[in-house]
């Protein structure tokens, strides 16, 4: 079974929501939260949200050779649309050749991945089913350290439906480094027990609204779990539904995280940073002077270790109309000034 993502070292997401989306096609998509809703009891929260939590059973090719040639795994997901969209983690479906979704009614139905983003560790699955109960996502939750939250999911794919654990918000705005070398931002830290199979399931406040997507545990610690804040991912869900991907600015080059294998392949004398490939001289980065083979080591004096750092810095709100890139190139270190992309607006 796939483990929730382990993490290594700690490090608001970016876009201000300018328009709340309430529908797509004929589906009634995730209603916005109501600020004046009164807290519910934990059993009432569970009764409200549990019908929206599904089990995701996967089968695919393993990262390394095995005796069986394939591997199976399980995780959780959140129904967000009456037409069959399910929100979950990318790491659950990466490399998957087939998947089955277990509904709260106990029925199993085939599913297909319609969108993935490894930088945010998000994925959308689509199923054909009726009588689905979408969860309510809260894109503007105001969480307090110490407030009670509830984690719901299907750890170990146990029979009998989802499992419930209760904890508190331990910290906010956490950042962690994943095993693939990328950084996840905008995480809620909680002490609610998370186990293999909880990944992709909801973290819920006492109004019964989803405030996070359970994603990771700290393997060398006790009672430290992480969830991706709904506030950070909500603006991207519509793009994933329509485009099958998350829309990011086109600077005219391909950013690549420098890992030991990338450094060896390109003969780089660098251990960290962003390698710029396929630079288009007619687009923003090329017009600023970026060249193929340059290494971006910092953005606005913030050190960059991977693409997650780069995009988080690029999309961070700021008053300055330009971005300052620290470049290690053929002629040594230099600074380039690149135009900041306009704030993105999401219109259904």
C-alpha positions as CSV (number, residue, x, y, z in Angstrom):
1,X,0.0,0.0,0.0
2,X,1.2,3.5,-0.7
3,X,2.4,5.4,2.3
4,X,1.4,9.0,3.0
5,X,4.3,11.2,1.7
6,X,7.2,11.3,4.2
7,X,8.8,14.7,4.7
8,X,12.3,15.9,5.6
9,X,12.8,19.6,6.5
10,X,10.4,22.4,7.3
11,X,10.7,25.6,5.0
12,X,0.5,31.5,1.8
13,X,0.2,30.2,-1.2
14,X,-0.1,32.8,-3.8
15,X,-3.3,33.8,-5.5
16,X,-6.1,35.8,-3.9
17,X,-9.4,34.3,-4.8
18,X,-11.3,36.9,-6.9
19,X,-14.3,34.8,-7.8
20,X,-15.8,31.8,-6.0
21,X,-16.9,29.2,-8.4
22,X,-20.1,27.4,-7.6
23,X,-20.8,25.2,-10.6
24,X,-19.3,23.5,-13.6
25,X,-21.5,22.2,-16.4
26,X,-24.4,20.5,-14.7
27,X,-22.6,19.6,-11.5
28,X,-23.1,21.4,-8.3
29,X,-19.6,22.1,-7.3
30,X,-18.4,22.8,-3.7
31,X,-20.4,25.6,-2.3
32,X,-18.4,28.4,-0.6
33,X,-18.2,28.3,3.2
34,X,-20.5,30.2,5.4
35,X,-18.6,32.3,7.9
36,X,-21.3,32.3,10.6
37,X,-21.9,28.6,10.8
38,X,-22.0,27.3,14.3
39,X,-19.6,24.6,15.4
40,X,-20.9,21.0,15.3
41,X,-20.2,18.1,17.5
42,X,-17.6,15.7,16.2
43,X,-20.2,13.0,15.4
44,X,-22.2,15.6,13.5
45,X,-19.1,16.6,11.5
46,X,-18.5,13.0,10.7
47,X,-22.1,12.4,9.6
48,X,-21.9,15.5,7.3
49,X,-18.6,14.7,5.6
50,X,-18.2,10.9,5.6
51,X,-20.6,10.4,2.7
52,X,-18.2,12.5,0.6
53,X,-15.1,10.4,1.3
54,X,-14.1,7.6,-1.0
55,X,-11.4,4.9,-1.1
56,X,-9.0,4.9,-4.0
57,X,-7.5,1.5,-5.0
58,X,-4.7,1.6,-7.5
59,X,-2.6,-0.8,-9.5
60,X,0.5,0.3,-11.5
61,X,4.1,-0.2,-12.3
62,X,6.5,0.0,-9.3
63,X,9.4,2.5,-9.2
64,X,11.8,-0.4,-8.8
65,X,11.6,-4.0,-10.1
66,X,9.5,-6.4,-8.0
67,X,8.7,-10.1,-8.1
68,X,5.2,-9.3,-9.3
69,X,6.0,-6.6,-11.8
70,X,3.2,-4.4,-10.5
71,X,2.2,-2.9,-7.2
72,X,-1.1,-2.1,-5.6
73,X,-1.9,0.8,-3.3
74,X,-4.7,2.6,-1.6
75,X,-5.6,6.1,-0.5
76,X,-8.5,8.4,0.0
77,X,-10.4,11.1,-2.0
78,X,-13.0,13.8,-1.6
79,X,-16.1,14.0,-3.8
80,X,-16.3,17.7,-4.9
81,X,-18.9,17.5,-7.7
82,X,-22.1,15.7,-8.4
83,X,-20.9,14.8,-11.9
84,X,-18.1,12.6,-10.4
85,X,-15.0,14.7,-9.8
86,X,-12.8,13.5,-6.9
87,X,-9.9,15.4,-5.4
88,X,-6.9,13.5,-4.1
89,X,-3.1,13.5,-4.1
90,X,-0.9,13.1,-7.1
91,X,1.4,10.7,-5.4
92,X,-1.4,8.2,-5.1
93,X,-2.0,8.0,-8.8
94,X,1.4,8.6,-10.3
95,X,2.4,5.7,-12.5
96,X,-1.0,4.0,-12.0
97,X,-2.3,1.9,-14.9
98,X,-5.8,1.3,-13.4
99,X,-7.8,2.4,-10.4
100,X,-11.1,1.7,-8.7
101,X,-13.0,4.0,-6.4
102,X,-14.8,2.6,-3.4
103,X,-17.9,4.7,-2.7
104,X,-19.3,5.2,0.8
105,X,-22.2,2.9,-0.1
106,X,-19.7,0.1,-0.5
107,X,-20.0,0.0,-4.3
108,X,-16.8,-0.1,-6.4
109,X,-16.6,1.8,-9.7
110,X,-13.8,2.3,-12.2
111,X,-12.1,5.8,-12.2
112,X,-9.7,7.6,-14.5
113,X,-7.2,10.4,-13.7
114,X,-8.2,13.6,-15.6
115,X,-5.6,16.0,-14.1
116,X,-2.4,15.9,-12.1
117,X,0.1,18.4,-10.7
118,X,3.2,17.0,-8.9
119,X,4.3,20.4,-7.6
120,X,1.1,20.8,-5.5
121,X,0.6,17.0,-5.2
122,X,-2.9,17.3,-6.5
123,X,-4.9,15.0,-8.8
124,X,-8.5,14.9,-10.1
125,X,-10.2,11.5,-10.7
126,X,-13.5,11.2,-12.6
127,X,-16.1,8.5,-12.1
128,X,-19.5,7.8,-13.5
129,X,-21.9,7.5,-10.6
130,X,-25.1,8.9,-9.3
131,X,-26.3,10.2,-6.0
132,X,-22.8,11.5,-5.1
133,X,-22.6,13.9,-2.1
134,X,-20.0,16.6,-2.7
135,X,-18.1,17.9,0.3
136,X,-18.1,21.7,1.1
137,X,-14.6,23.1,0.6
138,X,-13.7,26.2,2.6
139,X,-11.3,28.3,0.6
140,X,-11.2,31.1,3.2
141,X,-10.9,29.2,6.5
142,X,-9.5,31.2,9.4
143,X,-7.9,28.5,11.5
144,X,-6.5,29.1,15.0
145,X,-3.6,27.2,16.5
146,X,-5.2,24.7,18.9
147,X,-8.6,24.5,17.3
148,X,-10.1,21.0,16.8
149,X,-10.0,19.4,13.4
150,X,-11.1,16.0,12.2
151,X,-9.3,13.7,9.7
152,X,-11.3,11.2,7.7
153,X,-9.9,8.6,5.3
154,X,-9.4,5.0,4.6
155,X,-6.1,3.9,6.3
156,X,-4.9,0.4,5.3
157,X,-8.0,0.1,3.1
158,X,-9.8,-1.4,6.1
159,X,-13.2,-3.0,5.5
160,X,-16.2,-1.2,6.8
161,X,-15.7,2.3,5.5
162,X,-13.6,5.3,6.5
163,X,-11.8,5.9,9.7
164,X,-12.1,9.1,11.8
165,X,-9.3,10.7,14.0
166,X,-9.5,13.9,15.9
167,X,-6.7,16.4,16.8
168,X,-5.9,20.1,16.8
169,X,-4.2,22.5,14.4
170,X,-0.6,22.4,15.6
171,X,0.8,25.0,13.2
172,X,0.1,26.8,10.0
173,X,1.9,27.7,6.8
174,X,4.4,24.8,7.1
175,X,6.6,23.9,4.2
176,X,8.2,20.4,3.8
177,X,10.6,18.8,1.4
178,X,9.4,15.6,-0.3
179,X,11.5,12.6,-1.3
180,X,11.4,13.7,-5.0
181,X,13.2,16.9,-4.0
182,X,10.3,19.3,-4.4
183,X,8.9,21.5,-1.7
184,X,5.2,21.5,-0.6
185,X,4.0,24.8,0.7
186,X,0.9,26.1,2.6
187,X,0.5,23.1,4.8
188,X,-1.6,22.7,8.0
189,X,0.2,20.8,10.7
190,X,-2.0,18.6,12.9
191,X,-1.7,15.9,15.5
192,X,-4.7,14.0,14.2
193,X,-3.5,10.5,13.6
194,X,-2.7,9.9,9.9
195,X,-1.8,6.4,8.6
196,X,-1.1,4.7,5.2
197,X,-4.3,5.2,3.1
198,X,-5.3,8.6,4.7
199,X,-3.5,10.5,1.9
200,X,-6.0,12.4,-0.2
201,X,-8.7,12.4,2.5
202,X,-10.2,15.6,4.1
203,X,-9.1,17.5,7.1
204,X,-12.3,19.1,8.4
205,X,-13.2,21.9,10.8
206,X,-16.0,21.8,13.3
207,X,-18.4,23.4,10.8
208,X,-18.1,20.3,8.7
209,X,-16.2,22.1,5.9
210,X,-13.0,20.8,4.3
211,X,-10.0,23.0,5.2
212,X,-7.2,20.6,4.0
213,X,-6.2,17.5,2.1
214,X,-4.2,15.1,4.1
215,X,-0.9,14.6,2.4
216,X,2.1,13.6,4.6
217,X,3.5,12.5,7.9
218,X,6.8,13.1,9.6
219,X,8.2,9.6,9.7
220,X,10.8,10.3,12.5
221,X,8.3,12.0,14.8
222,X,5.1,11.3,16.6
223,X,1.8,13.1,16.0
224,X,3.1,15.4,13.2
225,X,0.9,15.2,10.1
226,X,0.4,17.6,7.3
227,X,-2.6,18.7,5.1
228,X,-2.5,20.9,2.0
229,X,-4.6,24.0,2.8
230,X,-7.7,24.3,0.7
231,X,-7.1,28.0,0.5
232,X,-4.0,27.3,-1.6
233,X,-5.5,24.8,-4.0
234,X,-9.0,26.1,-4.5
235,X,-8.2,28.6,-7.2
236,X,-6.6,25.8,-9.3
237,X,-9.5,23.2,-9.2
238,X,-11.4,24.9,-12.0
239,X,-8.4,24.9,-14.3
240,X,-7.7,21.3,-13.6
241,X,-11.3,20.4,-14.5
242,X,-11.3,22.4,-17.8
243,X,-7.6,22.1,-18.9
244,X,-6.5,18.9,-17.2
245,X,-3.6,20.9,-15.6
246,X,-2.8,23.9,-13.5
247,X,-2.3,27.2,-15.4
248,X,1.0,28.9,-14.7
249,X,2.6,31.9,-16.4
250,X,4.6,31.2,-19.6
251,X,8.0,32.8,-19.1
252,X,9.4,31.1,-22.2
253,X,11.7,28.5,-20.7
254,X,11.5,25.1,-19.0
255,X,12.6,25.1,-15.3
256,X,14.2,21.9,-14.0
257,X,15.2,21.2,-10.4
258,X,18.9,20.4,-10.2
259,X,19.3,17.0,-8.6
260,X,22.5,14.9,-8.6
261,X,21.4,13.0,-11.7
262,X,20.5,16.3,-13.5
263,X,23.8,17.8,-12.6
264,X,25.7,14.7,-13.9
265,X,23.6,14.5,-17.1
266,X,24.3,18.2,-18.0
267,X,27.8,18.4,-16.5
268,X,26.8,21.0,-14.0
269,X,29.0,22.2,-11.2
270,X,26.0,23.0,-9.0
271,X,24.2,21.2,-6.2
272,X,21.0,23.2,-6.1
273,X,19.0,25.7,-8.1
274,X,16.8,25.7,-11.3
275,X,18.3,24.8,-14.6
276,X,16.8,26.8,-17.5
277,X,16.2,24.8,-20.7
278,X,14.6,25.6,-24.0
279,X,14.7,29.4,-23.5
280,X,12.7,31.3,-26.1
281,X,14.4,34.6,-26.7
282,X,11.1,36.2,-27.8
283,X,9.4,35.6,-24.5
284,X,9.7,37.2,-21.0
285,X,12.7,35.3,-19.6
286,X,14.6,35.4,-22.9
287,X,14.0,39.1,-23.3
288,X,15.4,39.7,-19.8
289,X,18.6,37.9,-20.9
290,X,18.1,34.4,-19.6
291,X,19.9,31.7,-21.8
292,X,19.6,28.0,-22.0
293,X,21.9,26.4,-19.5
294,X,21.8,29.2,-17.0
295,X,21.2,28.3,-13.4
296,X,18.8,30.3,-11.3
297,X,20.0,30.3,-7.7
298,X,17.8,33.0,-6.1
299,X,14.6,35.0,-6.8
300,X,14.3,38.3,-5.1
301,X,17.1,37.3,-2.9
302,X,15.3,34.1,-1.8
303,X,17.4,31.0,-2.3
304,X,15.9,28.5,-4.7
305,X,16.3,24.7,-4.3
306,X,13.7,23.4,-6.6
307,X,10.7,24.2,-8.9
308,X,8.4,24.4,-5.9
309,X,10.5,27.2,-4.5
310,X,10.6,29.0,-7.9
311,X,6.8,29.0,-8.6
312,X,6.0,29.8,-4.9
313,X,8.3,32.9,-5.2
314,X,7.0,33.9,-8.6
315,X,3.3,33.7,-7.7
316,X,3.8,35.3,-4.3
317,X,1.8,38.5,-3.9
318,X,4.0,41.6,-4.2
319,X,3.9,45.3,-5.1
320,X,7.0,45.2,-7.2
321,X,6.4,44.9,-11.0
322,X,9.5,42.9,-11.6
323,X,11.4,39.9,-10.4
324,X,15.1,39.8,-9.7
325,X,16.8,36.6,-10.7
326,X,20.2,35.6,-9.5
327,X,21.9,33.7,-12.3
328,X,24.9,31.5,-12.5
329,X,25.8,31.5,-16.2
330,X,28.7,31.0,-18.6
331,X,30.2,34.4,-17.6
332,X,29.7,34.0,-13.9
333,X,27.0,35.3,-11.5
334,X,24.7,38.1,-12.6
335,X,21.3,39.5,-11.8
336,X,18.5,39.7,-14.4
337,X,15.3,41.7,-14.1
338,X,12.2,39.9,-15.3
339,X,8.6,41.2,-15.6
340,X,6.3,39.9,-12.9
341,X,3.2,38.1,-14.3
342,X,-0.2,39.7,-13.7
343,X,-2.4,38.2,-11.0
344,X,-4.5,35.4,-12.5
345,X,-8.2,35.5,-12.3
346,X,-10.3,32.4,-12.6
347,X,-13.6,32.7,-14.4
348,X,-15.9,29.7,-14.9
